[in-house]
């Protein structure tokens, strides 16, 4: 190995820890030394910007080497008061806001031990611009601390939310610029509609809607036409629809036409049939996919051709690849890991639309994906790209049913069947599971035991069912309490008898702190922010298989449920109660999501 002069201790440390290799270090040092001395970057900056070495791996070592302490923003209380404090300091003078943000630094707080010392956090604490920019905060003394780049960027976005340029144009437009088009008794004036569609205001509305949906964490956007030339736009956030914007003075047909024009696979002039399409946009430097569903709906006046549009936001950043982060509780976690560790058999997720089934399945797949196995998925439509899996494309020449039949001849080891829709799909999935393949799928039923009965009614023989299935997991999402405003319930506020009737036991009420939803600006006054999953995991034990094998004309769901409970299964209600005991949710929320057994 040729010798090079490692004059920078950082290079030696990164090399020793295996963060970079010898060749990368050699090239980076040469590049650094070739730069003009006045504008010369540090070795760390060269490695990150020119050689794509992970920022935090490098700068954590920089912080250790030069004695900068690390601050974890997750441990800090970033409430409205703290945000206002940071914003006020950054904007206090000299118009340096953009420079401060570009330097990836922010004032965080005054030191508790020394109230005159300002703590400044930076993703690169060695940035030469920091001393100059820090003087604008007018603190007597300051300390620079290191924080992870991702965490700092999240704080910057919270203090200075990125501006939605489309909405800026929209709000600055006048009604005269927008105009108003009407329809006569003969129907829609297509020429007038075309002129309205071509106005940039409606385009800005649609593009701004997509950007805002991503930034607000919406799972879906609902565009609903109303009488009186009005269109309501709702965002689904944490499971609830919230009105975001109302567009007045324009035919709803014009709004839906703009959406269809910007969607791949939609025909603007088709207003009588349902359509499915896709949109892809780059939002905040990240590609986001939007799944568009369009359905004709009835209007009070026949001349209108109203269409309801629902847009699913598919943000890959929300994909959970670590199964531990799903929040599986108690016996559900043990049973699920056991079921997916088997070389064959079916793992079925059940629950209504929007209950997080796909999220759980993707996380499970990432747990078992390996270069030595062939993983095939058949979904219609495909929502998320799964690294390491071959996701079959459904189209005019190969529909869902044809793809299902074809995978049997494609040498699979692990298969994901998006949904068991009918007897044919169920039979092929069972056949895969019984011939040495680990098979994942979903089913629409209320709970785990009823999924067994559903498959039986589809025509699957009991002995095939008993041998094929490893586990059936029913899932729901409950809203979680806002950590900023939740408050403990006092003993006087707890209706003891009501909690006992709900399913709590005396000891749980005695030893737990229960909370109530209050509502604040951070959670838009709802008292809830985010959602958590609850699971009912029916693992196919010998006893459960025996009940199914001995079923007569009908499978007794109650017998299966009773045996599963003896085996240790938590029902959805019991799993929800544990979320309440943990201080994550409330009895009211769990009651709204689950039913009594």
C-alpha positions as CSV (number, residue, x, y, z in Angstrom):
1,X,0.0,0.0,0.0
2,X,1.5,3.4,-1.0
3,X,2.3,5.8,1.9
4,X,0.5,9.1,2.1
5,X,0.9,11.9,4.5
6,X,-2.2,11.9,6.7
7,X,-1.7,15.3,8.3
8,X,-5.3,15.5,9.4
9,X,-6.2,13.3,12.4
10,X,-9.8,13.1,11.1
11,X,-8.6,11.1,8.1
12,X,-6.8,8.6,10.2
13,X,-9.8,8.2,12.5
14,X,-12.3,7.7,9.6
15,X,-9.9,5.2,8.0
16,X,-9.4,3.3,11.2
17,X,-13.2,3.0,11.8
18,X,-13.9,1.8,8.2
19,X,-16.0,4.8,7.4
20,X,-13.9,5.5,4.3
21,X,-11.3,3.4,2.4
22,X,-7.7,4.3,1.7
23,X,-8.3,5.3,-1.9
24,X,-11.1,7.7,-1.0
25,X,-9.0,9.3,1.7
26,X,-6.0,9.8,-0.7
27,X,-8.2,11.4,-3.4
28,X,-9.9,13.6,-0.8
29,X,-6.7,14.9,0.7
30,X,-5.3,15.7,-2.8
31,X,-8.5,17.5,-3.8
32,X,-8.4,19.5,-0.5
33,X,-4.7,20.5,-1.0
34,X,-5.3,21.5,-4.6
35,X,-7.9,24.2,-3.6
36,X,-7.0,27.9,-3.1
37,X,-5.8,28.4,0.5
38,X,-8.4,31.2,1.2
39,X,-11.4,29.1,0.1
40,X,-10.0,25.7,1.1
41,X,-12.5,23.4,2.6
42,X,-11.9,21.0,5.4
43,X,-11.3,17.3,4.8
44,X,-14.7,16.6,6.3
45,X,-16.5,19.0,3.9
46,X,-14.7,17.5,0.9
47,X,-15.5,13.9,1.9
48,X,-19.2,14.7,2.3
49,X,-19.8,17.0,-0.7
50,X,-17.5,15.4,-3.3
51,X,-17.3,11.7,-2.2
52,X,-20.9,11.2,-0.8
53,X,-19.7,10.0,2.5
54,X,-22.6,10.1,5.0
55,X,-22.6,13.5,6.7
56,X,-23.3,12.4,10.2
57,X,-20.7,9.6,10.2
58,X,-18.0,12.2,9.3
59,X,-19.1,15.1,11.5
60,X,-19.8,13.0,14.6
61,X,-16.1,12.1,14.4
62,X,-15.2,15.8,13.8
63,X,-17.2,16.7,17.0
64,X,-15.4,14.0,19.0
65,X,-12.0,15.0,17.7
66,X,-12.3,18.7,18.4
67,X,-14.3,18.6,21.6
68,X,-17.7,19.7,20.5
69,X,-20.5,18.1,22.6
70,X,-23.4,16.5,20.8
71,X,-27.0,17.6,21.5
72,X,-29.9,15.2,20.7
73,X,-32.9,17.4,19.6
74,X,-35.2,14.5,20.5
75,X,-34.4,15.2,24.2
76,X,-35.2,18.9,23.8
77,X,-38.7,20.4,24.3
78,X,-39.3,22.1,21.0
79,X,-42.7,23.8,21.7
80,X,-44.2,27.0,20.3
81,X,-42.3,29.1,22.8
82,X,-38.9,27.6,21.8
83,X,-39.7,28.0,18.1
84,X,-40.6,31.7,18.6
85,X,-37.3,32.2,20.6
86,X,-35.2,30.7,17.8
87,X,-37.1,32.6,15.1
88,X,-36.7,35.9,16.9
89,X,-33.0,35.5,17.4
90,X,-32.3,34.5,13.7
91,X,-34.4,37.5,12.5
92,X,-33.1,40.0,15.1
93,X,-30.9,41.9,12.7
94,X,-28.5,42.2,9.7
95,X,-30.8,40.2,7.4
96,X,-28.7,37.1,7.9
97,X,-31.5,34.5,8.0
98,X,-30.7,32.8,4.7
99,X,-27.0,32.7,5.5
100,X,-27.6,31.2,8.9
101,X,-29.9,28.5,7.4
102,X,-27.4,27.8,4.6
103,X,-24.7,27.4,7.2
104,X,-26.9,24.7,8.9
105,X,-26.9,26.3,12.3
106,X,-29.5,27.7,14.7
107,X,-29.5,29.2,18.2
108,X,-31.2,26.7,20.5
109,X,-31.4,28.0,24.0
110,X,-29.5,29.8,26.8
111,X,-27.4,27.5,29.0
112,X,-29.2,26.7,32.3
113,X,-26.0,26.7,34.3
114,X,-24.8,30.0,32.7
115,X,-27.8,32.1,31.6
116,X,-25.6,34.5,29.6
117,X,-24.3,31.7,27.3
118,X,-26.2,30.9,24.1
119,X,-26.1,27.3,22.9
120,X,-25.8,27.2,19.1
121,X,-26.4,23.9,17.3
122,X,-24.7,23.1,14.0
123,X,-24.4,20.1,11.6
124,X,-20.9,21.2,10.9
125,X,-19.5,22.9,14.0
126,X,-16.2,23.7,12.2
127,X,-17.9,25.9,9.6
128,X,-15.7,29.0,9.3
129,X,-18.9,31.2,8.9
130,X,-20.3,30.3,12.4
131,X,-18.3,32.9,14.4
132,X,-19.4,35.8,12.1
133,X,-23.0,34.7,12.0
134,X,-23.1,34.0,15.8
135,X,-22.3,37.7,16.5
136,X,-25.7,38.6,15.1
137,X,-27.4,36.9,18.0
138,X,-25.9,39.5,20.4
139,X,-25.1,37.0,23.1
140,X,-22.3,37.8,25.6
141,X,-20.8,34.3,25.0
142,X,-21.9,31.2,23.1
143,X,-21.1,27.5,22.7
144,X,-21.3,25.6,19.4
145,X,-22.6,22.0,19.7
146,X,-23.0,19.3,17.1
147,X,-26.4,17.9,16.0
148,X,-27.3,15.4,13.3
149,X,-28.0,17.0,10.0
150,X,-31.4,15.3,9.6
151,X,-32.5,16.5,13.1
152,X,-31.3,20.1,12.4
153,X,-33.1,20.2,9.1
154,X,-36.3,19.1,10.8
155,X,-35.9,22.0,13.3
156,X,-35.2,24.5,10.5
157,X,-38.4,23.3,8.7
158,X,-40.4,23.7,11.9
159,X,-39.1,27.3,12.6
160,X,-39.1,28.4,9.0
161,X,-41.6,26.2,7.1
162,X,-40.8,26.1,3.4
163,X,-43.0,28.4,1.4
164,X,-45.5,26.9,-1.0
165,X,-44.9,29.0,-4.1
166,X,-48.0,27.7,-5.8
167,X,-50.3,28.9,-3.0
168,X,-48.5,32.2,-2.9
169,X,-49.5,32.8,-6.5
170,X,-53.0,31.6,-5.8
171,X,-53.6,33.8,-2.8
172,X,-52.3,36.9,-4.7
173,X,-54.7,36.3,-7.6
174,X,-57.9,38.2,-7.7
175,X,-61.3,36.9,-8.6
176,X,-61.1,38.9,-11.8
177,X,-58.0,37.0,-12.8
178,X,-59.7,33.8,-11.9
179,X,-62.9,34.6,-13.8
180,X,-66.1,32.6,-13.5
181,X,-67.5,30.2,-16.0
182,X,-71.0,28.9,-16.1
183,X,-72.9,26.2,-17.9
184,X,-76.1,26.5,-19.8
185,X,-79.0,24.1,-19.9
186,X,-77.3,22.3,-22.9
187,X,-74.4,21.3,-20.6
188,X,-70.8,22.3,-20.3
189,X,-69.4,24.8,-22.8
190,X,-66.2,23.0,-23.7
191,X,-64.5,26.0,-25.2
192,X,-65.1,28.1,-22.2
193,X,-64.0,25.3,-20.0
194,X,-60.8,24.9,-22.0
195,X,-60.0,28.6,-21.5
196,X,-60.6,28.4,-17.8
197,X,-58.4,25.3,-17.5
198,X,-55.5,27.0,-19.2
199,X,-55.5,29.8,-16.5
200,X,-52.5,29.4,-14.3
201,X,-54.5,29.9,-11.1
202,X,-56.2,26.5,-11.2
203,X,-52.8,24.9,-12.0
204,X,-51.3,26.6,-9.0
205,X,-54.3,25.4,-6.9
206,X,-53.7,21.8,-7.9
207,X,-49.9,21.9,-7.6
208,X,-50.1,23.8,-4.3
209,X,-52.6,21.2,-3.0
210,X,-50.2,18.4,-3.7
211,X,-47.2,20.1,-2.1
212,X,-49.2,21.1,1.0
213,X,-50.6,17.6,1.4
214,X,-47.1,16.2,1.6
215,X,-45.9,18.8,4.0
216,X,-48.9,18.4,6.4
217,X,-48.5,14.6,6.4
218,X,-51.8,13.9,4.8
219,X,-52.5,10.3,3.7
220,X,-55.2,11.4,1.2
221,X,-56.6,14.4,-0.6
222,X,-60.3,14.6,-1.3
223,X,-61.5,17.0,-4.0
224,X,-65.3,17.2,-3.7
225,X,-67.5,19.2,-6.2
226,X,-70.4,21.2,-4.7
227,X,-73.4,23.0,-6.2
228,X,-73.0,26.7,-6.7
229,X,-69.6,26.5,-8.6
230,X,-67.7,25.4,-5.5
231,X,-65.1,22.8,-4.9
232,X,-64.0,21.6,-1.4
233,X,-60.6,20.2,-0.8
234,X,-60.1,18.0,2.3
235,X,-56.9,16.5,3.7
236,X,-57.1,13.2,5.6
237,X,-54.7,13.7,8.6
238,X,-54.4,11.1,11.4
239,X,-57.5,9.3,10.0
240,X,-59.8,12.4,9.9
241,X,-60.9,14.5,7.0
242,X,-60.2,18.2,7.5
243,X,-61.3,21.0,5.2
244,X,-58.2,22.7,3.7
245,X,-59.5,25.0,1.0
246,X,-62.6,25.9,-0.8
247,X,-62.5,27.1,-4.4
248,X,-65.4,29.4,-5.3
249,X,-66.5,30.8,-8.6
250,X,-65.2,28.1,-10.9
251,X,-67.0,25.0,-12.3
252,X,-65.9,21.9,-10.4
253,X,-65.5,20.3,-13.8
254,X,-62.6,22.7,-14.5
255,X,-60.8,21.7,-11.2
256,X,-61.2,18.0,-11.9
257,X,-60.1,18.5,-15.6
258,X,-56.8,20.2,-14.4
259,X,-56.1,17.2,-12.1
260,X,-56.8,14.8,-14.9
261,X,-54.5,16.7,-17.3
262,X,-51.7,16.4,-14.8
263,X,-52.3,12.7,-14.1
264,X,-50.8,9.9,-16.1
265,X,-53.5,7.5,-17.4
266,X,-56.5,9.8,-17.0
267,X,-58.7,11.1,-19.9
268,X,-60.0,14.6,-19.3
269,X,-63.0,14.1,-21.6
270,X,-64.2,10.9,-19.9
271,X,-66.7,12.0,-17.2
272,X,-69.1,9.0,-17.1
273,X,-66.7,6.2,-15.9
274,X,-64.3,5.7,-13.0
275,X,-60.6,6.2,-13.7
276,X,-57.3,5.4,-11.9
277,X,-54.2,7.3,-12.6
278,X,-50.8,8.5,-11.1
279,X,-49.0,11.7,-10.5
280,X,-45.3,12.0,-9.7
281,X,-43.8,15.2,-8.2
282,X,-40.6,16.3,-6.5
283,X,-41.5,18.0,-3.2
284,X,-38.7,19.3,-1.0
285,X,-36.1,17.4,-3.0
286,X,-37.9,14.1,-2.7
287,X,-39.9,12.3,-5.3
288,X,-43.5,11.6,-4.2
289,X,-46.1,9.4,-6.0
290,X,-49.8,10.2,-5.9
291,X,-52.4,7.6,-6.8
292,X,-55.5,9.2,-8.3
293,X,-59.0,7.7,-8.1
294,X,-61.7,9.5,-10.1
295,X,-65.4,8.6,-9.8
296,X,-68.5,10.2,-11.4
297,X,-71.0,11.5,-8.9
298,X,-74.6,12.8,-9.0
299,X,-75.2,16.6,-9.1
300,X,-78.5,18.3,-8.3
301,X,-78.5,19.7,-11.9
302,X,-78.2,17.2,-14.7
303,X,-76.1,19.6,-16.9
304,X,-73.2,19.3,-14.4
305,X,-70.8,16.4,-14.8
306,X,-69.4,16.2,-11.3
307,X,-66.5,13.9,-10.4
308,X,-65.2,13.0,-6.9
309,X,-61.4,12.8,-6.9
310,X,-59.4,11.1,-4.1
311,X,-55.6,11.3,-4.2
312,X,-53.5,8.9,-2.1
313,X,-50.1,10.4,-1.1
314,X,-47.4,7.7,-1.4
315,X,-44.4,9.1,0.5
316,X,-41.5,6.5,0.6
317,X,-40.1,8.3,3.6
318,X,-43.0,6.9,5.6
319,X,-42.2,3.3,4.7
320,X,-41.2,1.4,7.8
321,X,-38.4,-1.1,7.1
322,X,-37.7,-2.0,10.7
323,X,-40.3,-4.4,12.1
324,X,-39.5,-3.3,15.6
325,X,-40.8,0.2,14.8
326,X,-44.3,-1.1,14.0
327,X,-45.2,-1.2,17.7
328,X,-46.3,-4.8,17.9
329,X,-47.3,-5.5,21.4
330,X,-47.1,-8.5,23.7
331,X,-48.0,-11.9,22.2
332,X,-48.7,-10.3,18.8
333,X,-45.0,-9.5,18.5
334,X,-43.8,-13.0,19.5
335,X,-46.3,-14.7,17.2
336,X,-45.6,-12.5,14.2
337,X,-41.9,-12.9,14.4
338,X,-42.4,-16.7,14.7
339,X,-44.7,-16.8,11.7
340,X,-42.5,-14.9,9.3
341,X,-39.4,-16.9,10.4
342,X,-40.9,-20.1,8.9
343,X,-39.8,-21.1,5.4
344,X,-43.4,-21.5,4.2
345,X,-47.0,-20.8,5.1
346,X,-49.3,-17.8,4.9
347,X,-49.2,-14.6,6.9
348,X,-52.5,-12.7,6.5
349,X,-53.2,-9.1,7.5
350,X,-56.8,-8.1,7.9
351,X,-58.6,-4.9,8.5
352,X,-60.5,-2.1,6.8
353,X,-59.0,0.3,4.2
354,X,-56.5,2.7,5.8
355,X,-55.7,0.5,8.8
356,X,-52.0,0.2,7.9
357,X,-52.0,-3.3,6.5
358,X,-49.7,-2.5,3.6
359,X,-47.2,-0.8,6.0
360,X,-47.0,-3.9,8.2
361,X,-46.6,-6.2,5.2
362,X,-43.8,-4.1,3.7
363,X,-42.0,-4.0,7.1
364,X,-42.4,-7.8,7.3
365,X,-41.0,-8.3,3.8
366,X,-38.0,-6.2,4.6
367,X,-37.4,-8.5,7.5
368,X,-37.2,-11.6,5.3
369,X,-35.7,-10.2,2.1
370,X,-32.3,-11.6,1.4
371,X,-30.1,-11.8,-1.7
372,X,-30.4,-15.6,-1.6
373,X,-34.2,-15.7,-2.1
374,X,-36.5,-14.6,-5.0
375,X,-39.2,-12.3,-3.6
376,X,-42.2,-11.5,-5.9
377,X,-45.0,-9.1,-5.3
378,X,-48.3,-8.9,-7.1
379,X,-50.2,-5.8,-6.2
380,X,-52.8,-3.7,-8.0
381,X,-51.8,-1.0,-7.8
382,X,-48.2,-1.0,-6.5
383,X,-47.9,1.6,-3.8
384,X,-44.4,1.5,-2.5
385,X,-41.1,0.4,-4.2
386,X,-39.6,-2.5,-2.2
387,X,-35.9,-2.8,-2.6
388,X,-34.8,-6.4,-3.1
389,X,-38.2,-7.6,-4.4
390,X,-39.4,-8.1,-8.0
391,X,-42.7,-6.2,-8.2
392,X,-44.8,-7.4,-11.1
393,X,-46.4,-4.8,-13.3
394,X,-50.2,-5.0,-13.8
395,X,-51.4,-3.7,-17.1
396,X,-53.7,-4.3,-20.0
397,X,-51.8,-7.3,-21.2
398,X,-51.4,-8.9,-17.7
399,X,-54.1,-8.4,-15.1
400,X,-54.0,-9.3,-11.4
401,X,-55.4,-12.8,-11.9
402,X,-53.0,-13.6,-14.8
403,X,-50.0,-12.4,-12.7
404,X,-51.1,-14.6,-9.8
405,X,-51.1,-17.7,-12.0
406,X,-47.8,-16.7,-13.6
407,X,-45.8,-16.5,-10.3
408,X,-46.2,-20.2,-9.8
409,X,-43.9,-20.7,-12.8
410,X,-41.4,-17.9,-11.8
411,X,-39.5,-19.9,-9.1
412,X,-40.5,-17.8,-6.1
413,X,-39.3,-18.3,-2.5
414,X,-41.4,-15.5,-0.9
415,X,-44.6,-14.0,-2.4
416,X,-46.7,-11.0,-1.6
417,X,-50.2,-11.2,-3.0
418,X,-51.7,-7.7,-2.5
419,X,-55.2,-8.9,-1.6
420,X,-57.1,-12.1,-1.6
421,X,-60.1,-11.0,-3.7
422,X,-61.8,-14.3,-4.7
423,X,-61.7,-18.1,-4.6
424,X,-59.1,-18.3,-7.4
425,X,-56.7,-15.9,-5.7
426,X,-57.2,-17.7,-2.4
427,X,-56.6,-21.1,-3.9
428,X,-53.3,-20.0,-5.5
429,X,-52.1,-18.3,-2.3
430,X,-52.9,-21.5,-0.3
431,X,-51.2,-23.6,-2.9
432,X,-48.0,-21.5,-2.7
433,X,-48.1,-21.7,1.1
434,X,-48.5,-25.5,1.0
435,X,-45.7,-26.0,-1.5
436,X,-42.8,-24.4,0.4
437,X,-43.3,-20.7,-0.1
438,X,-43.7,-18.0,2.5
439,X,-46.8,-16.1,1.3
440,X,-48.0,-12.7,2.5
441,X,-51.4,-11.2,1.8
442,X,-54.4,-9.1,3.0
443,X,-58.1,-9.7,3.5
444,X,-61.0,-7.5,4.4
445,X,-62.6,-8.8,7.6
446,X,-63.4,-7.3,11.0
447,X,-61.1,-9.5,13.1
448,X,-58.7,-12.4,12.9
449,X,-61.2,-15.3,13.6
450,X,-63.6,-14.1,11.0
451,X,-60.9,-14.2,8.4
452,X,-60.8,-18.0,8.8
453,X,-64.5,-18.2,8.2
454,X,-64.2,-15.9,5.1
455,X,-61.5,-18.2,3.5
456,X,-63.7,-21.2,4.3
457,X,-66.7,-19.6,2.6
458,X,-64.5,-18.8,-0.4
459,X,-64.2,-22.6,-0.9
460,X,-60.9,-23.4,0.8
461,X,-61.0,-26.9,2.3
462,X,-60.5,-26.9,6.1
463,X,-57.4,-29.3,6.0
464,X,-55.7,-27.0,3.4
465,X,-56.5,-23.9,5.4
466,X,-55.2,-25.5,8.7
467,X,-51.9,-26.5,7.0
468,X,-51.4,-23.3,5.0
469,X,-51.8,-20.5,7.4
470,X,-49.2,-19.5,10.0
471,X,-50.9,-16.4,11.4
472,X,-53.7,-14.0,10.8
473,X,-53.3,-10.5,12.2
474,X,-56.1,-8.0,12.5
475,X,-55.0,-4.4,12.6
476,X,-56.4,-1.0,13.5
477,X,-54.9,2.5,13.9
478,X,-55.8,4.6,17.0
479,X,-55.0,8.2,17.2
480,X,-52.2,9.0,19.7
481,X,-52.4,11.8,22.2
482,X,-50.6,15.1,21.5
483,X,-47.5,15.0,23.7
484,X,-47.6,18.8,23.9
485,X,-51.0,19.2,25.6
486,X,-52.2,15.8,27.0
487,X,-53.0,15.9,30.7
488,X,-53.4,13.2,33.4
489,X,-56.9,12.4,34.4
490,X,-57.6,13.0,38.1
491,X,-59.2,10.3,40.1
492,X,-62.5,12.3,40.1
493,X,-62.5,12.4,36.3
494,X,-62.2,8.6,36.0
495,X,-65.5,6.8,35.8
496,X,-64.3,3.7,37.6
497,X,-67.2,1.4,36.6
498,X,-67.1,2.5,33.0
499,X,-63.5,1.6,32.6
500,X,-64.1,-1.8,34.3
501,X,-67.0,-2.5,31.9
502,X,-64.8,-1.5,29.0
503,X,-62.3,-4.2,29.8
504,X,-59.8,-2.7,32.3
505,X,-59.0,-4.7,35.4
506,X,-58.8,-3.2,38.9
507,X,-55.0,-3.5,39.1
508,X,-54.5,-1.6,35.8
509,X,-56.6,1.3,37.0
510,X,-54.8,1.4,40.3
511,X,-51.3,1.4,38.9
512,X,-51.7,3.4,35.7
513,X,-51.7,7.1,34.9
514,X,-54.5,7.7,32.3
515,X,-54.5,10.8,30.1
516,X,-57.1,13.0,28.4
517,X,-57.0,14.8,25.1
518,X,-57.0,18.6,25.6
519,X,-56.1,20.3,22.3
520,X,-53.5,23.0,21.4
521,X,-52.1,24.8,18.3
522,X,-49.7,21.9,17.6
523,X,-52.5,19.4,17.1
524,X,-55.0,21.8,15.6
525,X,-57.1,21.7,18.7
526,X,-57.9,17.9,18.4
527,X,-55.8,16.7,21.3
528,X,-54.4,14.0,19.1
529,X,-51.3,13.9,16.8
530,X,-50.2,10.8,14.9
531,X,-51.5,7.2,15.1
532,X,-50.4,3.9,16.6
533,X,-51.3,0.4,15.5
534,X,-53.1,-2.2,17.6
535,X,-53.0,-5.8,16.7
536,X,-55.0,-9.0,17.2
537,X,-52.7,-11.9,16.3
538,X,-54.3,-15.3,15.7
539,X,-51.4,-17.8,15.6
540,X,-52.3,-21.2,14.2
541,X,-51.4,-23.4,17.2
542,X,-52.1,-27.2,17.2
543,X,-55.4,-26.5,19.0
544,X,-56.6,-23.9,16.5
545,X,-55.7,-26.2,13.6
546,X,-57.7,-29.0,15.3
547,X,-60.8,-26.8,15.5
548,X,-60.5,-25.9,11.8
549,X,-59.9,-29.5,10.7
550,X,-63.0,-30.7,12.5
551,X,-65.3,-28.0,11.2
552,X,-68.5,-29.2,9.7
553,X,-70.5,-27.0,7.3
554,X,-69.5,-23.9,9.1
555,X,-66.4,-22.8,11.0
556,X,-67.3,-21.7,14.6
557,X,-65.6,-18.3,15.0
558,X,-66.4,-18.2,18.8
559,X,-64.6,-21.5,19.3
560,X,-61.5,-20.2,17.5
561,X,-61.6,-16.9,19.4
562,X,-61.9,-18.7,22.8
563,X,-59.1,-21.0,22.1
564,X,-56.9,-18.2,20.8
565,X,-57.5,-16.3,24.0
566,X,-56.5,-19.3,26.0
567,X,-53.3,-19.4,23.9
568,X,-52.6,-15.8,25.0
569,X,-54.0,-13.8,22.1
570,X,-54.9,-10.2,22.8
571,X,-58.1,-9.0,21.1
572,X,-58.1,-5.6,19.4
573,X,-59.9,-4.2,22.5
574,X,-57.3,-5.6,24.9
575,X,-54.4,-4.3,22.7
576,X,-56.1,-0.9,22.7
577,X,-56.5,-0.9,26.4
578,X,-52.7,-1.4,26.7
579,X,-52.2,1.7,24.5
580,X,-54.3,3.6,27.1
581,X,-52.3,2.2,30.0
582,X,-49.1,3.3,28.2
583,X,-50.4,6.8,28.1
584,X,-50.5,6.8,24.3
585,X,-54.2,7.0,23.7
586,X,-57.6,7.3,25.4
587,X,-60.5,5.0,26.1
588,X,-62.7,7.1,23.9
589,X,-60.4,6.7,20.9
590,X,-60.1,2.9,21.5
591,X,-63.9,2.6,21.8
592,X,-64.3,4.4,18.5
593,X,-61.9,2.0,16.8
594,X,-62.8,-1.4,18.3
595,X,-66.0,-3.2,19.2
596,X,-66.8,-5.4,22.2
597,X,-66.3,-9.1,21.7
